[in-house]
Amino acid sequence: AYLDNQYMIIQEQVAQGTGAQLDALAHYSGCEKQAVPSFRKTLHANYHALFGSNLDAGILRNQILGLIETTPSLSESCRIELISESQKAPS
């Protein structure tokens, strides 16, 4: 839901490489405080892959998860809590 509501602001802040929503996204991604600069830098470096033709928050979330998993500094410092479909609140 956070990505849906803040998509345009997050896109702008990823392009800039800094911002409060980007820091919040790092927090929601389970990143430890010392990993936030690496999180910002990684998303900024991958801006075109994340936002080039994508306008879907679900796809963006999966792409961010993929970057966390494949970036050593992030995979060691970010622990995303995955919520299974059965645990999600009904819409």
C-alpha positions in Angstrom: 0.0 0.0 0.0 2.9 2.4 0.8 4.3 2.0 -2.7 0.8 2.6 -4.3 0.3 5.8 -2.2 3.8 7.2 -2.6 4.8 5.9 -6.0 5.4 9.3 -7.7 7.3 10.7 -4.8 9.4 7.6 -4.4 10.1 7.6 -8.2 11.4 11.2 -7.8 13.5 10.5 -4.8 15.0 7.4 -6.3 16.0 9.6 -9.3 17.6 12.1 -6.8 19.1 9.3 -4.7 17.8 10.8 -1.4 14.6 11.7 0.4 12.3 10.9 3.4 10.1 8.5 1.5 13.1 6.6 0.2 14.4 6.3 3.8 10.9 5.1 4.8 11.0 2.5 2.0 14.3 1.3 3.3 12.8 0.9 6.8 9.7 -0.9 5.4 12.2 -3.2 3.5 13.7 -4.2 6.8 17.0 -2.4 6.2 19.1 -1.7 9.2 20.0 2.0 9.7 23.6 1.5 8.4 22.3 0.0 5.2 20.1 3.0 4.2 22.9 4.8 2.3 23.6 1.6 0.3 19.8 1.1 -0.3 19.5 4.7 -1.6 22.6 4.3 -3.9 21.5 0.9 -5.2 18.0 2.1 -6.1 19.4 5.3 -7.6 21.9 3.3 -9.8 19.0 1.1 -11.0 16.5 3.9 -11.6 15.9 3.1 -15.3 15.4 -0.6 -14.6 12.9 0.2 -11.8 10.9 2.9 -13.5 11.8 2.8 -17.2 8.5 1.4 -18.4 7.0 0.4 -15.1 4.0 2.2 -13.5 2.9 -0.7 -11.3 3.7 -0.7 -7.6 3.6 -4.5 -7.4 6.2 -4.9 -10.1 8.3 -2.2 -8.4 8.1 -4.0 -5.1 9.3 -7.3 -6.7 12.1 -5.4 -8.5 13.2 -3.8 -5.2 13.1 -7.2 -3.5 15.3 -8.6 -6.3 17.8 -5.8 -5.9 18.0 -6.5 -2.1 18.5 -10.2 -2.7 21.2 -9.7 -5.3 23.1 -6.8 -3.7 25.5 -8.3 -1.0 25.4 -5.2 1.3 21.6 -5.2 1.2 21.0 -8.9 1.4 23.0 -9.0 4.6 21.4 -5.9 6.2 17.8 -5.9 5.0 15.3 -8.5 6.3 12.0 -8.2 4.5 9.0 -9.8 6.3 7.1 -11.5 3.5 3.4 -11.8 4.2 1.7 -14.8 2.8 -1.7 -14.4 1.1 -3.4 -16.1 4.0 -2.0 -13.6 6.5 -3.1 -10.5 4.6 -6.1 -8.5 5.9 -9.2 -8.8 3.7 -9.7 -6.0 1.3 
